[in-house]
Amino acid sequence: MPAEPLSCRLCGSPDLRSVVDLGASPPCESFLAPDQLDAPEPAYPLHLRICPDCLLAQLPPLIDPVETFTEYAYFSSFSSSWLAHAERFVDSAAARLGLGPDSFVVEVASNDGYLLRNVVARGVRCLGIEPSVNVGAAAREAGVPTLTEFLTPETGERVRREHGPADLVVANNVYAHIPDVLGFTRGLRALVADDGWVSIEVQHLLSLIELTQYDTIYHEHFQYYTLASARRALATAGLAVADVELLDTHGGSIRVWARPAEVAGEPSARVTGVLERERAAGLHELSGYAGFARRVGEVRLSLLEFLIGAKRRGERVVGYGAPGKGNTLLNHCGIRPDLLEYTVDRNPYKHGRFTPGTRIPILEPDRIEADRPDYVLVLPWNLRAELTEQLRHIADWGGRLVFAIPELEIVSPEVPEIPALQAVEVN
């Protein structure tokens, strides 16, 4: 049966243009158990396109979020820097909005309660909406009220009826994960009070393009936003962007502050500043995306040349981390255990499993000290400062860290790193 013609999920345009084609990969969070290694493994095209009319960058919705997120391998609380980031956000949001005992906060895609536990600690009424059964259960065990559902307009309306409108709706690192962007946005509007706020954190397409962060392209990320395209998406449900912050999270993110259009008022100077940066980079027209595919090819060649050279010299290379972005990189480069012996991860769920597609074993972090490899390829490069500190001990035997994005870099972990996850002001 022929595939359905592709059209923009935001504006409906049928004229989507190619940005980069990464071939075919399995879903990036489908880690394999040992008894699955001899079974077929589905792979799907990973081809990023952009709409010339509304400039939303997007992947076709080839996988079902119900299958991906009902039982999820990612637990936010395993990153200490991410926990600190969440705590800082709650502190600043409480001060900015005057949140107190009479307030109500809802987080969509609340994961294991990593953020809302700070809201609970403040005595503020809250609710998490989390579709993954396993991580939602972890949140409830931590004392965070959590509803196990996907956000739809109907879910938003029901929560509003049962709990009241939310003074603050938080949607961190989820706005890219939903194929029905129009329905999800209506769900946000249903949740938020008529004079409330919506805070959305999402990776900034400006950083992805400028820093060749192509490994953050994977099937679970259905769309990729500039502030301009995010503003268009929010407007479909009557939400207007009032303010924005640039963050270092995930290699460069935007925190969008939106309100119901009737109360939003004029956008801040920071909104104007970010839009101008995007415009100057050419991302408000198709020409700004030219050349990205060529730079992606250079990243692939540089990493493979390093790994093959290390193999020929008899040097050992292992990985650190098993993030979704790492699986895009490994599959696109065709890296197997002959070039990367194994990777390690702090998440016990992944121990004893194998990376999708490339079948690289995932072990406990202690294995690195036991084996003393020559190089450690850091797959979650967005946590560079945190992981450089965690891996500082490999310098004891002359081990070095390898980063593939935005370009190949081999460093000693003894070199001081700039602290990550700091907000950047836009003048």
N, C-alpha and C positions, 0 to 999 in steps of 0.2 A: 504494500500500500504506500503510495507517495506521501511524503511528509507535508504537513500543513505549511503554506507560505508564511514566511516570517514577517511579522509586523511589530511596530513599536508598542510596548505594553503601556506606555504613558499617553501617547497621542494617536496611536493607530496607524502611523505612516507605514506603507509597505516598502519603502525605499531605504533599507538599512545598509550601511557601508562598513566594510571590513576595517578593523584596527589592527588585530593580530590573530593569527590562527595557530594555536598551540597543539594541534593534533587531537588525539583522543586520550582521555584519562578516566580512571574510575573515580567515583565520588571520593573526595579527599579525606573524609572521616570514616571511611569503611575499612577500618583496620581488620586484618585477617587473623582468625584463630588458627592454630596449627592444623586442625582437621579440615580447614578450607583451602589449603594450599594446592590440592590436586583437583579442585573444582573450578569450573569456568568462572571468570570474573568479568562482569559487564564494564565496558568503557564507553564514554560518551564524548562527542566532539566538544572541544573547548575553544570556541571561536568568538572573540569579542568583537562586537559590532557597535556602531553608533548611529543614532537617528539624525539625519541632516536637518530635520524640522525643529525638534525640541532639544537635540543634543544630549539625550540620555544614552549613556554607554550601557550595553546590556548583553547578556547571554540568553540564548533560547532556553525556555523552561523545560529542560530534558529530564530532570529528576523530580520526584515527588517529595516536598518537604516533610510530609507525614512519615515517609520511610526514613528520612535522614535524621530528623530531630526528635522522633518519639523516644528513641533510646540513643543518647548522645554521649560522645567520648570526651567532650571538652568540659572541664570544671574550672571556672574562673578563679577559684580560691587557691589554685596551685601556683599562681604567680604573685609573689610578694609585692612587686612594683605595681601590679594591677590592683591589688587590695588597697595600697596606699593612694593610688589614683582615685579609687571609688570613695575613700574616706574624705579626701580633699574636696571632691565634687559635692558630697553631701554637706560638708561644712559650709562651702561657699553658697550652695543653693539655699540652705536654711537661712543664711544671713541675707542673701539677695531678696528672697521672697517672704521672709518673716515666718518661716514654718514653725508651728508650735503644736500644742496638744489638740487644738481644734482643727488642724490641717489634715489632709488626706493625700497620700502619695501613692501612685501606681507605677510600677516598673514593668514594661513589656519585655519578654525574653530575659527574665530575672535570674536565670541560671540557678546556681546553688545558694542564692541569697547573699552573695559577696558584697553587694551594694546596700540592699535594704536592711541588712543587720545593723548598719550605722543609723538608719532611720528609726528602727526599733529601739536602739539604745538611747535615742533622743526623746523617746516617749511619743513619737508621732505615729498616728495610725497609717498603716500601709498595706498594700497587697501586691504580690508578684503574680504575673501571668506568664507561665512557662510551659511550653508544649512537651518538653522532654520529661518522661516519667521519672527516670532515675535521678536527674539533677534536681528536679522539683521536690522529690522526696528528701534529698539532702538539705534543701532549704527549709522545709518544714521541721526537720529534725533540729536545725539550728535556731528555731523559733521565729522563722519568717513566714507569715501567712502566704500561701501560694496556691493559685488556681492552675490546674493542669489542662491548659487549652491553648489553641492558636488564637491570635487576635483577629477577629472579623468585626464588621460593623455590628452584627448581632451580639457578639460577646461583649463589645464595648457598651452597647446599650443596656445589656443585662447587668453588667457590673455597676453601671451608673444607677440603675433602679435599685439594686440591692445594697450598695455601699455609699451612694451619693457621688456627685461629680468630684473629680480630682483637682486639687490645687496645682499639682505638678504631675505630669506624666513623663517618665524617663524611658527612652528607647535607645539604649547604647548598643552599637554593633549588631543591629538587627534590621535596619532599614534597607540594607543591601540583600538580606537573606530571604525576602518574600517575593514570589513571582507576581502576586496580585497586589501591586503597589497601590492601585486605586482603592481597593477594598480595605487594605491595611491602614491607609491614611484616613479613610472614613472612620475606621475603628478608633484611631487616635482622637479624632474630633469628638466621637461619642463619649470617650472617657473624660475629656478635660472639661473643667468648668468654663462657663461663658466668659469669665474674667481670669482664667487660669493660664498656665504655661506648659509648653511641651519642650523638652530638651532631648535632642537627638545627636548622638555621636556616630559618625560614619567616616570611613577612610576617604580622604580627599583625592579626587581624581587628578588634581594638579600634581600632588606628590607622586602618585603612581606613574604618571607619564614622565615627569621631569627626572625622576630617580630610577626609572626602569624597574619598578617594583612589580614585575609581571607575575611573580609567584603568588601574589594576592588575588589573582584571577583564578577562581575555581567555581565548580558548579553550584555550590551553596551560596555564592555571591551572584545573585541574578542581575543586579545593576550596580553602577559605579557613578558617584555623584560629584559634580562641581556644585558650588553653592547655587549657581544659576539654575541647574537642572533640579536640585533639591527644592528650590523655591517654587519652580513650576509644579512639581509633584505635590507639595503641600497645599498649593492653591486650589487643587482639584477638590479638596474637602473643606475649603473655607478657612485654612490656616495661613497666616502670613509671617514671614521671617522678620523678627524684631531686632535680633542681635546675633552675632557669631563670634566664636573664638577659634583660633588655630591652635592645635595641640600636637605634641610629638608622638602620641599614641599610634601604634600600628604604622610607624614610619611617616606619619603625617595625616592628621584627621581634622575634621571640622566639628565643632559643637554648635549646633544650630538651636537658637532659642526662638520658638514660634508661639504665636497666640492666635485665638480666633480673630479673624480679620477686622471685626467690628471694634476691637479694643487694642489692636496691635500698634497703631500710631505709625509715625515715620520710622523707618529702619535706622539703626545707629550708624555712626561713621565707620565702624568696623565692617559692617555689611558692604558699604560702598568700597572700602579698601580691598576686601577680599575679591569682590567682583572685578575690580580693576586689575588685580594681580592675575586673575584667570584670563581676563581679556588680553592683557599684555603677553601672556604665554600662548595666545592663539587658540585657547580652548573654547571660545564662544563661536568658533567656526571650524569647519572640517580640517583646514590646513594645519591646525595645531597638533593633529594626531599623525601627521606624515612622519615617517622615519622611526616611529616607535618599534615596528616589527624588526627593522634592521638592528636596532640597539639590543633587542631581546636576543637576536641571533648571536651577537657578540658576547653577551653574558654566558650563553650556553657553551660557546666554543672555548672561552677562557677557563671555565670551570672544568670542562672535560680535558683540556690540555694539562691543567694542573693535576687532576686525578690520575690520568694515564702516566704522566711523568713520575708521580710519586710511586705508582705501582711498578714501573720499570726500575726505579731506584731501590725497590724493596722496602719502602717506607709505609707505615701503617696509617690509615686515615679512618676515623670513625666520626659519627655525627653526634650532635647534642640537640635534643628536642625532636618531637614528632608532631609538629603543627600541620594544619591543613595546607598552609602555604608551602611547607617543605615538600609535600607530596606533589604539588604542581611542578616545582623545580625538578624533583627527582624523575618524575615521569617524562617531562619535556626533554630532559637531558639524557634519558635512557640509562640512568645510574642504577646499577645492581650491586649485590653484595661483593662482587669481585673488585669493585672500585671503592665501595663504602661498606666496610665489614659489618657494621651495625650502627644503630643510633640508640641513645638513652633518653629517658623522659622521667620526670618526677611523678607523673600520673600513674598510679598502680593499675588503673584500668587497662593501660596499653602494654604493660609488661607481659612478655611471652607472646605478644601478637606480632604481626608483620605489616609493614607499610603497604597500602593498596597499590597494586600494579607492579611495583618494583621489588616486593617481597623481602625487604631489608628487616632483619630482626630488631625488635625494640626491647632493650634491657634496662635494668636499674642503673641509676647514675654511678653507683660505686664501681661499676665495671671499668670505667675509664681509669681510675687510680690503680686498679689491679693490673690492667694491661699496659698502661703507660704508652699510648700511641704517640706517633710523631706529630700528628695534626688532628684537630677537632673541628669539623665543619659545623658551624652554628647555623641551624636552620631557622629558628625564630629570631632573625636579625633585629627585629623591632625591640627586643629586650636586651640589646647589646650591653648596656651598662650593668644590668642585673646579672647577666650570664658571664660577663667578663670577671666579675667579682667571684661568682660561684666557681669559676674554672681557673682562678688565679694559681691554684696549686699545681697545674700542669707545667708551669715554668720550672718547677723543682727538677724535672727530668728533661728540660729543653723543649717541651711540647709547645706548639703554637696554634693559635686560633685562625680559622679561615672563614671569611665572609664573602659570599658570592654576589650580593646585591648591595649597592647599585653597580659595582664593578669588583672584580676579584681583589681581595685584600688579605694578606697574611701578616698577623701581628703577634707580638708577645703579650700574654695576659698581664704582664707586669706594668704595661703602659697605662697610666691613669685615664679613666674614661669620663666624658661629660655626663652628668646625671640626666637620665631620660625622664619622659613623662612630665615635662614642664610646659605650662601654657605659654603661648607666644602672643603678645599684644600686637594688634594691627593698628597703626596710627592712621 
